[in-house]
Amino acid sequence: MNPSDLLSPFDTLSDAATLSGLLSALLCVVVFRSVFCCELPSVVCQRSAQNNKILANLPTLRSYYRYPVWGRSGHLQTLYMSLLRRWAPEVNYRRERLTADSDGGLIILDILDPPDAKKATATVLVIPGICNSSQSCYVREFVQAGVQQHGLRMAVYNPRGTYEITTPRLFRFGDTSDLHVCVRKLKAERPDEKIIIVGFSLGGNKALRYVGEHPEAPKLIAGVVSCCQGYCASHGTKYLQRCRPFYDSGLTRKLKNMVIRHAERFEGMIDMAQLHKANSVESFDRSFTCAVSHYETPEDYYKSESCIGSIPKIKVPALLFNALNDPLVDPAFLPMNAPLENPNLMFITTRFGGHMGFCEGYFLPELGASLHWHERLFLDFCAAVACG
């Protein structure tokens, strides 16, 4: 036997020290995550009987949000949500092709009924974020969980442009006329069933503006959720340009690609050369939105269609939700004191979570966890309103 093949006591000690070091490092990560990577959300609301009943039925709200060791970064949470959350089971929607009141255009509403539709306690109408649709992964997971875990009927309003269009019109972030057509359809199918709206990101603006402004909303809608929106487009677009040009550029690219996909519908209405030059959301709205609508300037558009002025008028239970480290939203502009003036509102914030991120787990999102923390909270709220 070659002497070099023999293990010396020092080799054994070295291997033991390496293993001990790895175990110690792993233990430090576990302790750090358990102690420092968790938080209870902050809640602002009036202590009314209605709110007390809803809060008592939100188990997720009483649990810690436990984020990964990298989860304090709003940028990483947001990038995970937009770039890596790419898989979800297919959903066999029932598609309804509706006609818009405003211009006779096509509105696409996708519905997922529970196995026993007669036992559904409510319908949840989802409004996706900017350029998202019923096929976006987070929407598919949210919809399936609503049906399977809570027995809810789930529907998704697809903003114009995410699928085919039949008239020269794309979604506007605060226009609610198409949304009202979808609400009427759902109410006509099941007149006695409550309808709750859940709006993600830009969809939250549309949801709050609808329940606050539309005269029929208090009779048709039982509750509303707004997730990770900025409440005032004028302030939000300036914040993106000044502080978050990376995200501003990404959103602008999405919007331009949507117009390009439907370019034949807008022939002669817009200057495509100017559109291609747009390098911010505001310049996109100047070259496209103002050109195809009645707005003279982006500022007119933002002032008219932001929900910030609609919030005091909301007459149904409303959950407003934001993370304070959302890189797309200025935390200084969040209307966190709005519930002090309107007893129907509750404003819930977390310090961490990013823009619709809210991952859970040590290093990677927990295996088998289709929903993120905030999405479980929203379904709790929907179930509480449905049973209220």
N, C-alpha and C positions, 0 to 999 in steps of 0.2 A: 504493500500500500504506500502510495506517495504521501510523505508527511504533509504536503500542502493541502491534501484532501481532508485532513483532520480539522475539526472545529476547535478553536481555542476558547477558553473561558471568556476572553474578551469579545469574540464574535457573538457568543450567546448573550452576554451582557448588552452588547450594542443592539441586537435584535429586540431584546426585552425593553430597552430604553426607547427604541423607535415605536414599538407597539404601545407602550405606556404613554408616550407623547401624543400619539394619534388618538388614543382613548380620552386623554385629558382635553385635547382640542375639541373632540366631539362633545364631551360633557360641557365644556365652556359654551359651545354653540347652543346646546339644548337649554342650559340655564339662562343664557343671554336672551334667547328667543322667548322663553317662558316668562321671564321677569320684565324685559324691556320691550319686547315686540308684541305688546297687547294693549288694548285700550277699550274703555267703555265710551260709547258715544255721548255727545252733549245734546240735550233736548230742551228746546224753548217752546212753551205752549201755556195756555191758560188752563187752570185746573177745573175744567167744566166736567159735568157728568159724561158728556159725549167723549171727551178726550180721555178721561179716566178709564172708561170702558174699553176704548181702543188700545190704550197703553197696556192695560192688563192682559191683552191678547196678542202681544208682540213678543214672543219668547226670544227671538233673535236680538231684540233691543236690550234684553237683560243679560245677554252673553257677551263675553269679550270678543272683540275683533282681533284675531291673532294672525298677524301678517308674517311673511317670510323675513329672514334676516336682512334681505335687501329691500324690504317693503316700505321703508321710510321714504324712499325716493319716489316722488310722484311721477317723475319722468319714466322710471323703470316700470312702474305699475301701468302707466298709460301705454307704453310701447308694448308691454306684454299683451294688454287687451287688444291693441290694434294689429299687432304683427304675429303673435304666437297663439292666440286663442282661435284656432283655425279648424277645429274639428267639433262636430256635433251630429247626432243621429238625424237622419232625414225625417222630415215631418210631412205627413200626407194631408195637406190642407184641402179644405173645400173652398174653391175659388168663386167669388162673386164679382161679376163685372157690372159696375154701377155707372150711372150717367150723372155727370156733374150738373148742378143747377146753374152754375155761373156761365159756362160756355158749351155745355153738351159734351165735354170731353170724357175720356175713360178714367174711372177710378177703380183700382183693384183692391179688393178686401179679401184677405185670406182668413179662414175660420178653422179651428180645430175643436171638434165637439168631444166631450168625454164619452166613454163607452155607454154610460146610461145618461143620455142627455137630459132626460126628464128630472134627474136628481141634481142637476147643476144648480148651485146656489146663486151664482152670478156670472156675468160675462165680463172679462177683462179685455179691454181694447188697448193694444200696444201701439205706441207711435215710436218708430225707431229713430236713431240719430241721423245726422246729416249723410245723405247718399246711401243709407242702409235700408234694408228691406226685410221681409219675412224670412229670407234665406240667410241672413246674417247669423253667425254662430251663436252669439249671445241671445238673440231673439228666439232661435229654435230651442235652445236649452231652457229658456225662461217659459216659453209656451208649453213645452212638454211637462215641465215640473208643475205648472199650474193645473194641468189636466190630471196628471198621475198622483200628485201629492195632496191636492186640495179639491179635486172634483169640479174645477171651474171650467166654464167654456171660455176658450181663448181666441181672440181675433187680432189680426194685425192690419192696420191701415198702412198701405204702401204709398208714400208720397210720390206725386207725379214725377216721372223721369226715371224711377228705379226700375220700372218695366216699360212696356210699350206705351206710347202716347198717341192720341188721335187728333189732338189740336195743338197749336203752337203755345203751349204753356207747361212750365215746370213748377215744382213746389216753391212756395214762398214760406219763409220760416214762421210767419205769424198768421198766415191766411187760414181760416178755419172753415171755409165753406164746404170743402170736400169732406172734412172730418164730420161735419154735421150730417151729410148724406149717409156716411157709414153708421153713425149713431142711430139715425132713423131706421135704417135697414135692420140693425140688430134688435132695436126695440119692436119693430113690426113682427119679427120672427118670434120673439118671446116677450110679450108685453109686460108680464109680471116679474120678469127677471131684472135684478139690479145691474147697472153698467158702471164699471170702474175704469178710469183711464190711467194708464201708466206711460209717461213720456220720458224717453231716454235722451239726454243731451238736448239737441235742438228740438226734439219732440216734446220735451218738458215745457218749452216756451209755448208751443202750440196748445198743449193740454191746459195750462193755466189760463192762457188767453181765452180759450173756448169756454171754460167753466166760469170765468169771471165776466165775460162780455156778452155771450149769446143769451138772449132772453129766455130761451127754452131750456137751457142747460140745467138749472136747478130741478126741473121736473124730470129730466132724462138721465142725469148722472148722479150716482150715489156717493162717489168719492174720486179723488184724483191723487196721483203721485208724480212728482217732478224730480228727475235724477240728474245731477251734475250739469246744470245749465247756468248761464251767466246773467239772465234776467233782463239785461239791457244791451241790445246789439250795438248801439252807438259806443258805449263804453267798452264793450267786449272786443270789437274790431280794432279799436285804437290800442287796447292793451296787448292784443296779439301782435300788431305791427311794431309796437314799441319794445315789448318785453319778450315775446315768443315768436320771432320770425320763422323759426323752423316749422312750428305747427301751422302758422298762417299760410306758409307756402304749401304744406301738405293738403290743407283743406281747399285751397285755391285750385290745386291740381285736380282734386276729386271733382269739384264743381265744373271745371272746364271740360274734363273728360265726359261728364254727363251731357253737357251741351253738344259736344262733338258727336256723341252717339246718336243724337236726335237732330243733327244739323239741318236735314232736309225740311224739317217742320218750321224752321226759322229763316228760311231762305228769303233774303230781301229785307229782313227785319233787324238784323244785327250786323255789325262790322266784324267779320271773323278775324281780320288782322289785328284789330284792337283787342279782341277777346284773347288771342294768343299772347299778347303782350302783358295781360293782367298778371301781376305778381303778388297780389294780396286779395283777401276777401272783399275789401272795400273797392279795389279797382275792378274786380270781377262784377260786383253789383253795379258799378258805374257803367261798364261796357255791355252788360247783359240785362240784369234785372230791371234797371231803369229804362232800357231800350224797349223791353217787351211789356212794360206795365205803365201805369199812370204816374209813377213817381219821377220827379225831376232830378232829385239827387239821392245818393245813398243815405244821407242823414234824414231825409224825409221818410224814406223806407223804414229805417231803423226806429225812428220815433213813432211811426204809425203802428208797427207790428211787434214791438217788444211787449212783454207781459208785465213789466214792472208796475204799470198803472192799473193793471187788472187784478192784482193780488188783493187789494183791500175789498174788492167786490165779490170775492168767492164766498158762496153760501153753502158749500158742502164740505165734508171732512177732507182736508188736503195735507199731504205729507210732502214737505220740501226737503230735499236731501243733497248735501254737498260735502266733499272732502276739502279741508283747508289747504292741502298741498296739490290741488288739481292744477296742472300747469296751463290749462286752457282758460281758467276762470280766475279773475282777480278776487282774492278773499276779502279785500277791503270793501268790495261793493256788494257783498251778500246781504240781502234784507233780513238778517237774523232776528231783528226786533219786530218784524211784521206780525207775528202771533200776538204781540201785546196789544195790538189794535184790532185784530180780527180773531175771535175765539175759535173759528173753524180751522185755523192753521196750526200745524206743528212743524217746527224747523229742527231737523236733526243733522248734526255735523260730526265728522271724525277729523282728527288731525292728519291722518294718513289714508291713503287709498288711491290717490291719483284721479284720473278721469275715467270713471267706470271700470277701475281695476279691481281693488278689494280682493286680491288673491289671499289665500290661506295656505299654510304649510310651513315647513322648515326652510327648505331651499327652493323647491318647486311646488306648484299648486298640488293640493292633496289629491291623491289618486282616487278616482271614483266620485269626486265631488263635482258634479256638473254645474251647480250654481255657485256663484260667489256670494260673499257675506251680505252685500247690499241687496242682492236679488232675493235672497231668502226673507229679508226684512220686508221687501215690497209685497211678496206673496202673503206674509203674515198680515200685513195691513189690509190687503184685498179680502182675505178671509174674515178678518175682524169686521170690516165694513159690511160684507155680505151677510154676516150673522147679526148685525146690529139692528 
